């Protein structure tokens, strides 16, 4: 399984970025997908998740600013990040959960750096 992330970078406060996670290499179906982030010096934390039917869940800190979506046909997930704040600076990781014979198998992307700074 390969998860390829893209879209990170440096942006000014108030700006926007869109992260993309493309999954490939598995014959099994994707159960749920999500974005997590790890700010400098802190533990990894949930940003947002989305199920196969489109149900979403967001961390309180990003509600109203971030939007998670997915294209099931392309096995691709997106995170639209608006009104970015310096505290959103982190390495963002893609998380994909596959259903494999009744079990959940989890994969992580390599991470993409998002830096919000003037």
BELSUL-V729425 format. One record per residue. RES is the residue in three letters. OMEGA is omega in whole degrees, -180 to 180 (NA if undefined). Layout:
RES_OMEGA / RES_OMEGA
//
This chain:
UNK_178 / UNK_175 / UNK_-178 / UNK_180 / UNK_176 / UNK_174 / UNK_179 / UNK_178 / UNK_-180 / UNK_-179 / UNK_178 / UNK_175 / UNK_-176 / UNK_-179 / UNK_-177 / UNK_172 / UNK_173 / UNK_177 / UNK_180 / UNK_175 / UNK_179 / UNK_-179 / UNK_178 / UNK_172 / UNK_179 / UNK_177 / UNK_-177 / UNK_-177 / UNK_178 / UNK_179 / UNK_-180 / UNK_178 / UNK_-180 / UNK_174 / UNK_174 / UNK_177 / UNK_178 / UNK_178 / UNK_-180 / UNK_177 / UNK_-178 / UNK_-180 / UNK_177 / UNK_-178 / UNK_179 / UNK_172 / UNK_-178 / UNK_175 / UNK_178 / UNK_180 / UNK_179 / UNK_179 / UNK_175 / UNK_176 / UNK_-175 / UNK_177 / UNK_-177 / UNK_168 / UNK_-178 / UNK_-175 / UNK_-177 / UNK_-180 / UNK_-180 / UNK_-179 / UNK_-178 / UNK_176 / UNK_177 / UNK_178 / UNK_180 / UNK_174 / UNK_-175 / UNK_-179 / UNK_-179 / UNK_-175 / UNK_-176 / UNK_-179 / UNK_-178 / UNK_171 / UNK_175 / UNK_-176 / UNK_179 / UNK_178 / UNK_-176 / UNK_-179 / UNK_177 / UNK_-180 / UNK_174 / UNK_179 / UNK_-177 / UNK_165 / UNK_-178 / UNK_-177 / UNK_174 / UNK_-180 / UNK_-179 / UNK_-180 / UNK_179 / UNK_172 / UNK_-177 / UNK_179 / UNK_177 / UNK_178 / UNK_177 / UNK_177 / UNK_-173 / UNK_175 / UNK_178 / UNK_172 / UNK_-176 / UNK_180 / UNK_176 / UNK_-174 / UNK_172 / UNK_179 / UNK_179 / UNK_-174 / UNK_176 / UNK_NA
//
